Amino acid sequence: MFRRLSDLAPADAVGIAIDGQPATARAGDSVAAALLANGHAACRETAVGGVPRGPWCLMGVCFDCLVTIDGVGNRQGCMVSIREGMRIDTQRGRREVGR
């Protein structure tokens, strides 16, 4: 469903980690776009029921793309740009206060 447009010039690749596994992303992409490009359709699971949720609006309105970035939880993946060495973890259930 999600694929890159072939007529765009390739961007520099940066190394990131998704759920502890090495991955690559394109410079300038959002975290949510990098997750989708790496085959991760879900960014988080809901606190009630553990239902997987993925990016929906990709413009910071819906909050379905919440992820943990470099140890800081509940970050909107669509609003954060990828950078080299970034650690991205999908969220499972609710986040505990103070963590």
C-alpha positions as a Markdown table, in Angstrom:
| # | Residue | x | y | z |
|---|---|---|---|---|
| 1 | Met | 0.0 | 0.0 | 0.0 |
| 2 | Phe | 2.8 | 2.4 | 0.9 |
| 3 | Arg | 5.6 | 2.8 | -1.6 |
| 4 | Arg | 8.1 | 5.4 | -2.6 |
| 5 | Leu | 7.6 | 7.5 | -5.7 |
| 6 | Ser | 10.2 | 6.4 | -8.2 |
| 7 | Asp | 10.7 | 9.8 | -9.8 |
| 8 | Leu | 12.1 | 11.4 | -6.6 |
| 9 | Ala | 15.8 | 11.6 | -6.2 |
| 10 | Pro | 17.1 | 9.2 | -3.6 |
| 11 | Ala | 17.9 | 10.7 | -0.2 |
| 12 | Asp | 20.8 | 9.8 | 2.1 |
| 13 | Ala | 20.2 | 6.7 | 4.2 |
| 14 | Val | 20.6 | 6.9 | 7.9 |
| 15 | Gly | 21.0 | 4.1 | 10.4 |
| 16 | Ile | 18.3 | 3.7 | 13.1 |
| 17 | Ala | 17.0 | 1.0 | 15.4 |
| 18 | Ile | 13.4 | -0.1 | 15.5 |
| 19 | Asp | 12.4 | -2.2 | 18.5 |
| 20 | Gly | 16.1 | -3.0 | 19.0 |
| 21 | Gln | 16.7 | -4.2 | 15.5 |
| 22 | Pro | 18.9 | -2.2 | 13.0 |
| 23 | Ala | 17.1 | -0.5 | 10.2 |
| 24 | Thr | 17.7 | 2.3 | 7.7 |
| 25 | Ala | 15.6 | 5.3 | 6.8 |
| 26 | Arg | 15.8 | 8.2 | 4.4 |
| 27 | Ala | 17.1 | 11.5 | 5.7 |
| 28 | Gly | 14.2 | 13.9 | 5.9 |
| 29 | Asp | 11.5 | 11.3 | 6.5 |
| 30 | Ser | 9.3 | 11.4 | 9.6 |
| 31 | Val | 9.6 | 8.5 | 12.2 |
| 32 | Ala | 6.1 | 7.4 | 11.1 |
| 33 | Ala | 7.2 | 7.2 | 7.5 |
| 34 | Ala | 10.3 | 5.3 | 8.4 |
| 35 | Leu | 8.3 | 2.8 | 10.3 |
| 36 | Leu | 6.0 | 2.2 | 7.4 |
| 37 | Ala | 8.9 | 2.0 | 5.0 |
| 38 | Asn | 10.4 | -0.7 | 7.2 |
| 39 | Gly | 7.3 | -2.8 | 7.3 |
| 40 | His | 5.9 | -1.7 | 10.7 |
| 41 | Ala | 2.2 | -0.9 | 10.1 |
| 42 | Ala | 1.5 | -0.5 | 13.8 |
| 43 | Cys | 3.3 | 2.1 | 16.0 |
| 44 | Arg | 1.6 | 1.2 | 19.2 |
| 45 | Glu | -1.0 | -1.1 | 20.9 |
| 46 | Thr | -3.9 | 0.4 | 22.8 |
| 47 | Ala | -4.0 | 0.2 | 26.6 |
| 48 | Val | -7.4 | -1.4 | 26.5 |
| 49 | Gly | -7.5 | -4.5 | 24.4 |
| 50 | Gly | -4.0 | -4.3 | 22.9 |
| 51 | Val | -5.3 | -3.3 | 19.5 |
| 52 | Pro | -2.6 | -2.3 | 17.0 |
| 53 | Arg | -2.7 | 1.3 | 15.8 |
| 54 | Gly | -0.8 | 2.8 | 13.0 |
| 55 | Pro | -0.3 | 6.3 | 11.6 |
| 56 | Trp | -3.6 | 7.6 | 10.3 |
| 57 | Cys | -3.5 | 11.4 | 9.6 |
| 58 | Leu | 0.3 | 11.8 | 9.4 |
| 59 | Met | 0.0 | 15.5 | 10.3 |
| 60 | Gly | -0.1 | 15.5 | 14.1 |
| 61 | Val | -3.9 | 15.5 | 14.8 |
| 62 | Cys | -4.9 | 11.9 | 15.6 |
| 63 | Phe | -2.1 | 10.7 | 17.9 |
| 64 | Asp | -2.3 | 7.1 | 16.5 |
| 65 | Cys | 1.5 | 7.2 | 15.7 |
| 66 | Leu | 2.7 | 7.5 | 19.3 |
| 67 | Val | 6.1 | 5.8 | 19.8 |
| 68 | Thr | 9.0 | 5.9 | 22.2 |
| 69 | Ile | 12.0 | 7.8 | 20.7 |
| 70 | Asp | 15.3 | 7.6 | 22.4 |
| 71 | Gly | 13.6 | 6.5 | 25.7 |
| 72 | Val | 11.0 | 9.2 | 25.7 |
| 73 | Gly | 7.5 | 7.8 | 25.3 |
| 74 | Asn | 4.3 | 9.1 | 23.7 |
| 75 | Arg | 6.1 | 11.0 | 20.9 |
| 76 | Gln | 4.2 | 11.6 | 17.7 |
| 77 | Gly | 6.1 | 9.8 | 15.1 |
| 78 | Cys | 4.7 | 11.9 | 12.3 |
| 79 | Met | 6.0 | 15.1 | 13.8 |
| 80 | Val | 9.6 | 14.0 | 14.5 |
| 81 | Ser | 12.2 | 13.9 | 11.7 |
| 82 | Ile | 14.6 | 10.9 | 11.4 |
| 83 | Arg | 18.2 | 11.4 | 12.5 |
| 84 | Glu | 21.2 | 9.1 | 12.6 |
| 85 | Gly | 21.3 | 6.7 | 15.5 |
| 86 | Met | 17.7 | 7.2 | 16.6 |
| 87 | Arg | 16.2 | 4.4 | 18.7 |
| 88 | Ile | 12.5 | 3.9 | 18.0 |
| 89 | Asp | 10.3 | 1.5 | 20.0 |
| 90 | Thr | 6.7 | 0.7 | 19.4 |
| 91 | Gln | 4.5 | 1.2 | 22.4 |
| 92 | Arg | 2.7 | -1.7 | 24.1 |
| 93 | Gly | -0.3 | -0.7 | 26.2 |
| 94 | Arg | -0.2 | 2.3 | 28.5 |
| 95 | Arg | 2.9 | 4.2 | 29.5 |
| 96 | Glu | 3.7 | 4.4 | 33.1 |
| 97 | Val | 4.2 | 7.8 | 34.7 |
| 98 | Gly | 7.8 | 8.7 | 35.3 |
| 99 | Arg | 9.2 | 6.3 | 32.7 |
